[in-house]
Amino acid sequence: MANPIQRPNRNISDSLPTLPSDLIPEVLSRLPVKHLLQFRCVCKLWNSLIFDNKFTRKHLKSTTRTFLQCVSYHTPSSHYILKSFSIQSIFADMATNITQHEFSSKDVFKHKIHDIVGSCDGILCLANYYKPLIVLCNPSIRKFKELSPFDNPRVDSQLNMTCGFGYDHVSHNYKVIVVYNFTAKGIPEYTTNVKVHTLGTNSWKNTRMFPSDTVFTEPSGKYVSGTINWLVFLKGRHSDPPFIVSFDLEKESYQKVFLPDLGEIDVFDLTLGVLRDCLCLIHDDDVWFMREYGIKESWIKLFDLSYLQDSTKPSTLTKVLYLFEDDNVLLEFIYFEKKKLILYNSKNGSFKKGSFKNAAMFQHTLEVCVESLISPCF
């Protein structure tokens, strides 16, 4: 019997379809960061592509994954830990989505209180308000950058500081701005200093002085539309209405932004926030939203949450964390000095309390941050 026809051996990869080279970035840009970090091992081309600046910006535009970030104190090791977990896990009574990242410099952060200043494009800005120290990090790719000190204070001095972090759309770079002064025993308060750090440099530069006679109500500014915004009032003039001081990251100049007409108010009953890249304002149980940046007439009241309050359990609405695509809103309340998270449905007025078991992590600063490949170390 004749031998069957022998077919030549073919490599399996020869039979697999090959994507055109211009489609590869399109496909990869829609994948989660976790997978992309693994795909760096596929070949040198993919490795260089995944951290190329154009690709990281493209991926950022496509990303839909968001995480709640929290700084919590770890008692056994006596240092602070940055924890990341999906927003959905808060209401699913799950702990499987938690990832945990330790600060890279334990000796600097040990026994210090740290706060999340804010986030921009997946990069978190963290500050130590007791010494001139700022750290930038991207939890998605586990990259940290400790900035050089912006000043050298006297040993007996006390730092008074507020700061902000955001993206300059003209220079296409990230900037940290710090407004600060020092007080020391027997020495009057120094002139307020304003310094700016541009990511990629290793130094701080002086910039225009902050508007005089203004008092900050919060330790950090809010990033919106290329600006950092602080809620302030005039020193010694509590009867004058509070307003917003806006710092333009491109021009490094200031402007005044007005609040909605709220009548007679105590400035410390107000909280400034950000929703969908727009300023928002909490006044008592009301949440206001600025549809067009800088235009006073564009303020609208989104909703009134007074009916959520329980008279038997005094609480305060402290932060609007996130506005979902279906108009559900993630809110932060304080009940008896403990933070609680509530998912509020603005369409039908219903709400759901967070059922996350490890509630202790919520006692520190919370910030919603998108997933990205952008490194704070470039």
Secondary structure by P-SEA (a helix, b strand, c coil): ccccccccccccccccccccccaaaaaaaaccaaaaaaaccccaaaaaaaacaaaaaaaaaaccbbbbbbbbbbccccbbbbbbbbaaaaaacccccbbbbccccccccccbbbbcccccccbbbbbccccbbbbbbccccbbbbbccccccccccbbbbbcccccccccccbbbbbbbccccccccccccbbbbbbccccccccccccccccccccccbbbbcccbbbbbbbcccccccbbbbbbbcccccbbbbbbcccccccccccccccccccbbbbbcccbbbbbccccccccccccccccccccccbbbbbccccccccccbbbbbbbcccbbbbbbbccccccccccccccccccccbbbbbbbbcccccc
